[in-house]
Amino acid sequence: MLNQYEPGPAQHRRRVRCAGTVRLPPGIAAPLDLFTPEGERAWAAGWDPSYPAPAGDGSEPGTVFLTGHGPHPGTWIVASREPGRSIRYSRVIAGQDAGTVTVTLDSSDPASGTQVTVSYDLTALSEPGAAHLAEFAASYPQFLASWEQEIAAALR
């Protein structure tokens, strides 16, 4: 797991880079689909993306979708994808942070499960955003562990 916290020249320019592995249970036919905007609906509590324009499956590069993050609305853009291998998002959480989220399939063995690397590279947009990112980086291993639990529960 990689966690870096890089303060910039001013407090509001702090940057966080986090990466870690999510282990998925065996038997998932298309594991990367769980990390698309529509796929996350199946397991992520409160995840309800909306699309300002028709989006098909929501994972085509250029697709824009919106989410709610408490009082902070989020705008996401599918930046790139390699079907079955990886997907990368650009995102801005209003007044809080902006950056990229990348999900990459590391290995998939239907009999033993799948490993997926989830990486965040975020920059704070405000002082409260910098504090939020510091907390996010500190709790990143627990964050990914909760994803594993939520996905496993949804697939039962």
Salt bridges, closest charged atoms under 4 A:
GLU6 OE2 - ARG17 NH1 3.75
GLU38 OE1 - ARG41 NE 2.75
ASP48 OD1 - ARG41 NH1 2.48
ASP57 OD2 - ARG81 NH1 3.95
ASP97 OD1 - ARG91 NH2 2.81
ASP121 OD2 - ARG15 NH2 2.65
ASP121 OD2 - ARG17 NE 3.83
